[in-house]
Amino acid sequence: MDNVIGTGDKSREVGGRIHDDASKNPDNESFEETIKRYQGLFHYSYAEARDLAMRHRAHLTRQRISDAHWQNVKAEKEPEGYDKETYEYASQAGLIYHQGDHDDGARGSG
């Protein structure tokens, strides 16, 4: 079914594109798996997890976590349930503080 233009429901349109893009790329988990990951890590409802994941992915100018940074924290964060996307989301939402990203660990040293 095609998206209806002029309905004002951009989140459905964006979500459809994100879901389609994720399902076409064999390296990406399905968007449903992403939603489950957001629900498990952040205790969001299905609708909240879906909407926040779509917004995070659609925010093209967001600050990205570098591959080097992800490699430094991956061994610790993957067992907790994070992937790079959810770690990036949590970092930007203030749910994770990672020493050295903003102040080189100087917080509270005064």
C-alpha atoms as one frame of an Amber mdcrd trajectory, in Angstrom:
protein
   0.000   0.000   0.000   1.372   3.407  -0.969   1.815   6.208   1.543  -0.949
   8.789   1.290   0.418  12.246   0.579  -1.039  15.068   2.635  -2.099  13.031
   5.658   0.364  14.789   7.929   1.652  11.466   9.205   5.323  11.833   8.315
   6.410   9.359  11.003   4.640   6.518   9.165   6.282   7.559   5.898   9.744
   7.835   7.500   9.213   4.608   9.415   8.301   2.769   6.249  11.436   3.990
   4.517  13.585   3.071   7.508  12.016  -0.376   7.737  12.448  -0.907   3.981
  16.076   0.252   4.087  16.896  -1.987   7.048  15.290  -5.043   5.485  17.244
  -4.556   2.243  20.609  -4.487   4.002  21.658  -7.954   5.240  24.088  -6.360
   7.726  21.248  -4.559   9.525  18.862  -6.207  11.920  15.196  -5.770  11.137
  13.484  -2.652  12.396  11.345  -4.866  14.648  14.539  -6.119  16.311  15.665
  -2.507  16.772  12.353  -1.684  18.448  12.763  -4.678  20.765  16.277  -3.527
  21.636  15.018  -0.017  22.529  12.220  -1.544  24.618  14.558  -3.842  26.498
  17.272  -1.307  27.192  15.187   1.777  27.914  11.863   0.279  29.073   9.856
   2.120  26.425   6.477   1.000  25.181   6.388  -0.382  21.652   5.098   2.946
  20.278   7.709   4.987  22.172  10.542   2.698  21.065   9.385   2.782  17.436
   8.990   6.571  17.394  12.307   7.279  19.120  14.224   4.852  16.904  12.672
   6.436  13.797  13.497   9.944  15.022  17.048   8.942  15.895  17.616   7.426
  12.458  15.922  10.329  10.663  18.066  12.951  12.444  20.751  13.061   9.792
  22.792  15.841  11.422  23.106  14.117  14.806  26.559  13.715  16.298  27.720
  10.184  15.553  29.730   7.857  17.745  32.987   7.154  15.948  33.870   3.591
  14.993  36.997   3.933  17.131  34.947   4.946  20.175  32.485   2.107  19.594
  35.375  -0.370  19.371  36.629   0.919  22.750  33.295   0.312  24.506  31.840
  -2.540  22.432  33.116  -5.390  24.619  31.500  -3.785  27.664  28.263  -2.585
  26.058  27.253  -5.482  23.791  26.729  -7.894  26.729  24.430  -5.238  28.240
  22.340  -5.381  25.042  23.634  -2.324  23.205  24.590  -2.078  19.586  26.244
   0.998  18.126  22.905   2.664  17.319  21.373   2.231  20.767  24.622   3.253
  22.442  24.678   6.401  20.303  21.022   7.120  21.125  21.565   6.595  24.862
  24.664   8.788  24.839  22.863  11.634  23.114  19.777  11.276  25.313  21.946
  11.599  28.424  21.316   8.011  29.479  25.020   7.108  29.344  27.980   9.210
  30.373  31.193   8.067  28.814  34.317   9.565  30.263  36.509  11.468  27.859
  33.907  12.320  25.232  33.247  15.878  26.297  35.750  16.894  28.919  38.560
  14.322  28.795  37.534  12.984  32.200  37.978  16.318  33.970  34.382  16.382
  35.311  34.341  16.790  39.056  38.091  17.134  39.404  37.901  20.772  40.558
